[in-house]
Amino acid sequence: MLALRLTRGARPAVQLRRLLVTVASGGTGFLLLCAMGYALAHPGSPADATARLVWCLPPVAATVHLAVAVARTDPGTRPRPGLAAVGLGPARLMLVSATTTALSCVLGSMLALLVFLHLRGDLTGMPFDGAATEALAAGTPLPVPGSLTLLALVPVLASAAVAFVLRPTVLGPAPDGGGRRSYGRFGATGRVAARESFGSYGRFGTRGGAAGRGTGRDEPEPAEGTVAVETPAVETPAVESVPELPAPHPAPKGLPWGVAVLAAGLAVETYAAGATDDGGPALPAALPAGPTGVLAGWLLTAVGLALLAPGLTHLCGLLLQAVRPGALRLLAGRGLMEEATRIGRPLGVVCAVASAAVAMTPLPDSGSFGPLTALGAAVVTGCAVATLCTAAVEARQDRSGTTAALLRLGAPAATLRGAAALRAGALLAVFGPLTLVVAELAALPLSR
């Protein structure tokens, strides 16, 4: 009930992101049902049915990735002061986020089931003159357990992933024994608060107990026989301190591994393209039929791009601050270094999807896309782009305090917009050519 109230009372932007999760879940659920329908209509071709089910895994992974990104940016389930007093601690808020994600995915799965039954003719008659009879197994009874299992796959995986990513850490002593570990964003950061002994701060002062009353400084006691004269305290006007840019996180350590996996993927694809077909899962209709090694090479290439993207993003931030940077380049470079992991991974996935799309364009059979192949490509591409945009929204929320402080100090808004544009331009200048190079190298073996 609490998850329903939070879902209903969210802002339009939050509702739009949840709607994207629902649409992605619906498209993925429809693909899974179509794979089951093909298996029912062709009982003598288990290899083809298995291949269709295997090619549903990229849409499933893309949908789960989008659901996690949307849950991380949901302001309705963020810890706020006073919520723990009414029983809404970090663990309860994590359960609310998982439940909200499950509700969005279940709604999409139900819509996919309705569309699937309508196309089969089970609700209002056979539409489109029976054009979808072969793929949907019209006239064959659907197995209820199998249908429910496939429809529950995305909600269960998405809610479990959200619960794992947003899980709270256990309160306890810090690893170095110097304090207690406090909750961060759902306990993810694990900040350590310094432990203070009782009496270290006096009642009227910050140090020294009664000796520094009213001043906060340790003062010597007056000598015997002298009269202590109290000096009235002079209040100094409060001056707002200049917000310091936070120290950037260390460089991500996945850049060498990403380069190695990317090179291995391209090598496996090149070697497998010249081999004979081994009877494994076939490629989609838009690609020439080839051995399973080509598929494995493509997957390794995508994983390599996702691994090396955070390191490249951090490197872009370093290059922006090189050679006596001004305020604009300093803001842009520190921002990229701080957001390297958050922005880099979704950006690497987008580069992998874009390189695959560019690699398939010059193929001679690129016009033989089927409707299900186009739907799967649309789900993967849409989820990748939406995840990147959601990660950008999360990064903007995290630096909102620094942005507000800069605006209060008189920083022009044009400078902040220029820093954002400079970050986007630097990423485009690095990842654009990288995507084209990877696409050209991936298309060479397939064009033989």
N, C-alpha and C positions, 0 to 999 in steps of 0.2 A: 504494500500500500504506500509506503514511504517512497519507493522508487517510482511509482506511478505519479505521485504528487510532484516530485522533483522533475519528472519528465514533462508533465503538463505545464508547470510554471517556469520552464526555461525560456530564454530569449529566442527570437527568431533565428539568429545565427547558429545557436546550439541545436535548435530543431532541424535546421537545414543539414547540419553535419550528421545528425542521427538519421535523417531521411536518406542520406547517401549510403549509410551503412545498411539500411533496409533495402534499398535498391540493389546494392551489391550482393547482399544475402539472397535476394530473390533471383537474381541472374545466376548465381552459383548453384542454388537449389534446383533451378530449372535445368541446368546442364547435367547435374547428377541424375535427375529423373529421366532425362533423355538418354543418358548412358544405360540406365536400367531398362528403359523401353526398347532400346536397340538390342540388348541382351535377350529380352523376351521374344522379340520378333525374329531373331537369328540364333536359335539355340545351337546350331551346328557350327558357329563361328565364335568360340570363346576367346580366341586371341584378339580379334577385332573389338569385341566387347570390353576386354581388359584394357586395350589401348585407349579406347574412349574414356574409360574410367580414370586411367592414369593421367590423361590430358586435362582432367578436371582438377588436378591438384594445384596447378598454378593459380586458377581463380580462387580456390579455397584459401591458399596462403595469402593472396592479395587482399581478400576480404577480411581475414583475421588481422592482418597488419593494419588495415584501415580502422577496424574496430578498436584496436589498442590505441592508436593515435587519437581517435575521437574521445575515448574515455580519459586520456591524459589531459585533454584541454577542456573537460567539462567543468565549468565553474560551480555548478550546483553541488558537487560532491567533494569540494576542496575543504580541508580542515579550517575551521574558523573558531575564534574565541567563544567559549560558552557551549559549544556543541557536545563536548565530552561530558558536561554536567548533566545533559539529558540523555546520555547513553549513546551518543554518536561519536565514538572515538575513531581512530584511524582504521581499525579492523572493521567496524560497522560501515564506515564510508566506503571501504573497499568492496564489501558485499553489496552495497547499494550500486556501485559502479558496475559490478559484474551482473547484477540483476537487470539494470537498465540496458546493458549491452545485449543480454539474452532476450529481453523483450523486443528490441529493435530487430534482432536477427530472426526471432520466431515469427514476427509479422511479415518479414520478407519471405520466409519459407512458406508461410500459408498463402501468400499471394502467388508464389511460384507453383504451388499445388493447384490453385484454382485455374491458373492459365494453362497448366499442363492438362488438367481434366477437360477444360474447354476445347483445347486443340484436338484432344482424342475423341471428342464427341460424346463424352459421358454426361455433360450437363444440358446442352441445348442443341445437340446435333452436330454433325461433322462440318467444320468450317473449311473454307478454301478448297472446296470440292475434293476433300480427302488427300491433299498434297502431302500432309504430314503423317500419313498412315504408317509408312515403313519405319520412320524414326521413333514414333511414339507408341508403337505396338497397339494400334487401335483394334478393338474387338477382343483383346486378350485381357483377362482379369489381372489387375495389379496385386502383387503381394503386399498386404498391409504392413507386416513387420519390416520388410525391406524398404518400403516407401518412407515409413516413419524414421527408420535408421538413417537413411540418406538425408532426410529433411532436418534431422536433429544434429547432423554432423557439424554444420557451421555454427549454430548457437552454442553447442557444447564447447567446441574448440575456441570460439571467440571469448566466451565468458571465462573459461579457464585461463586463457592468455592474459586477459585483463586482471584477473585475480592474482596471477603470478607476478605481473609487472608492477602492480600497485600494492603489493603486499606490504604490510607494516613490519618493521624490524622489532625485535624484542628488546625492551628496555633492560639495561644491565650495565655493568662496568665497561669502560672503554678498553680497547685492546692494550693501550699503554698504561692502564690503571690510573690515569690522571683525572678522570671525571666520569660522568654518566652520559650515556648515549641518549639523545633526544630524537623525537620524531621530526622528519623533514616532510617533503611532499609525499604523504602516505608512507613515511618512514624510509623513503628511498635514499635520501642523502646521508642519513645517519650522522648528523652533526654532533659534536662532542662539546658539552658545556663544562667549563672549568668548575671544579668542586671547591667551595669556599667553606672554611671552618667557622664555627659559631663565634661571634665577637670580633671577626676580622674587620668588620665595618661597625663603627660606633653608632650609637643611637642618633646623635646629632651631627656626626661628621663621617667622612668617608674612611679615614684611617686614624689610628691612634686612640680610639675609644674616647674617654672623657678628656684626654689631653688636647684633642683637636676639636673641641666642640665649636660648632659654628663656622669654622674655617676649613676643616677637612685637611689640616696639616699638623704634623707633630711639632709642638712648641715646648720649649723647656719650662719647667715649673719655676715660679718666682723664688728668689732667694729668701731666706728667713729674715724677717724684720723689714721687708719691703712691702709696699702697697701695690697691689696689682690694679692697674688702671685698664678698664675695658674700653677698647676702641670700637666705636660703632662700625658695624659691617657696611661696606659700600657695595651696593648691587651693581654689577656690570651688565650692560645690555647684552641680551642673547644675540649672538651672531651666527647665522646659518653657515655651517661648514660646507665647503665645496665637496661635492660627491666624488670620491676617488673611484677611478675605474678599477673594477676587480681584477685581480691577477688572473691571467688566463690559465686554463687547465693545461696539463702537460699534453704533448702531442699524442694522438691515438697511435697505438702500436700495431695496427692492422695493415699499414701501408705495404711493408715487404711481403706479408702473406697475401695480400690482395693482388699484387703484381705477379707473384708466383702462381696463384690459382688462375688468374687471367691468362697467363702464358700457357699453363697446362691445358686449359680449356680450348684455346685456339689450336694447340698442337694435337689434342685428341680429335678435334673436329676435322682437321686437315688429314690426319692419318685415316680416320674412319670413312671419309668421303670416297677414298679410293678402294675401300674394301667391298666385298660382296655383301649382299643383304643376309643377315643372320636370322631372320624371322622374328625379330623382337618387335617392340611397339613401333608402329609406323608413324611417320611424321604427318602433320595436318595436310589437308587437301591442297593448300597453297604451296607446299614444299615438295620437292621431288622425293620419291621413296628412297630411303637409305637405311643403313644399319643403325643399331641402337647407339653406337659410339657417337654418331652425329648429335643425337639428343643429349647424351652425357656431356659432350663438348659444349653445347649451348648452355646447359645448366651450370657447368663450371665457370663459363665466361660471365654469366649473370652474378654468380656468387663472388667472383673476383672483383667485379665492379662495385658491388655492395661493400666489400671489405676495404678497398682502397679509397673509396670516396671520402670518409672522414679524415684520413690523412691528407688528401689533396685539399680539402677545405681548410684544414689548419695551415697548410703551406700557403694557400692563397692569403690568409690573414697575415702571415709573416711577411710575404712579399709586399703587401699594401703598406706595411709600416717601415719598409726599408728606405734608406737614404733620406734622413732628416724629415720625418713625416710631420705634416701639419695636423690641426685638430680634426679635419675631415677624414684624412686617411687613418689617423690614430683610432677614431671611433669605429670606422668600418673594419679595420684590421682586428682590433680587440673583439669586436662583435663576432667576426667569423671564427676566431680562435676559441671564443667561449661557446659557440654553438656548433662546433665542428662535428661532434658526434650526433647531436640532435638533428641537424640539417643534412649532414653528409650521407647517412644511411638511406633515407628516402630519396635523396638525389642520385645515389648510385643505382637504386632500383629503377628510377625513371630513365637513367642513361641506358640500363640494360634493356628496358622495354623499347626505347627509341632506337637503339642499335639493331634490335631484332626486326623492328618495322622497316628500317632503312635497308637492312640486308635482304629482306624479302621482296623489296620493290622491283629490282631489275630482273627477277626470275621470270622465265618464259611462261610458267604456269601460275603467275601471281593473280590472274583473274579468276581462278577456280575456287574462290572462297565459297564455302557453304554457309548457310545461316547460323549453324551452331558454332563454326569456327569464328565467324565474325562476332557472335555474341561473346565467346570466350575472350577474344582479343579486346573487345570493348570493355569487358569487366576488368581485365588485368590493367589495361591502360588507364581507365578511369580511376581505379583504386590507387594506382601508383601516383597519379597527379594529385588526387584528393589527399592522399597521405602526406605528400610534400607540402601542400598548402596548409594542412592542419598542423604540421610540424613548424611551419613559419608562424602560424598564429600562436602556438605554444611558446616559441622563442620571443615573440613580441610581448606576451603576457609576463614572461619572466623578467624582461628588462624594462617593464613599465615604471618601476620605482626610480631607476636611474634616469629614464626619459623625463619623468615628472620633475625630478630635482633639477635637471638641466634647464628645463623650461622656466622653473621658478627663479633660477639664477640669471635669466635673461638670454639664454641661448636661442638663436633664431630657429624657428621651425624648419626653415629651408635647409639649414645645416643638417638636421636630423634626417630630412628626406633625401638630401644629397648623399649622406652616409649609407642609407638603405639602397639607393640606386647604385652606389659604388660597389657595395657588396654583391648585388645581383649581377652587375656587369663583370666583376672579377670571376664569379662562378661560371657565367656563360662563356667567358673567354677561355676558361680552362676546360670545362666539361663538354663544350660544344665540339671542338676538334677531337677530343678523346672519343666521343660517341661516334663521330664519322670514321675515325681510323679503325675502331673496333668493328664497326659495321662492314667496312670494306674488307677487313681481314676475315670476317666471318662469312662473307658472301663469296669469297674466292673459291673455296672448296665446293660450294653448292652449285656454282655456275659451270662446273666441268661437264 
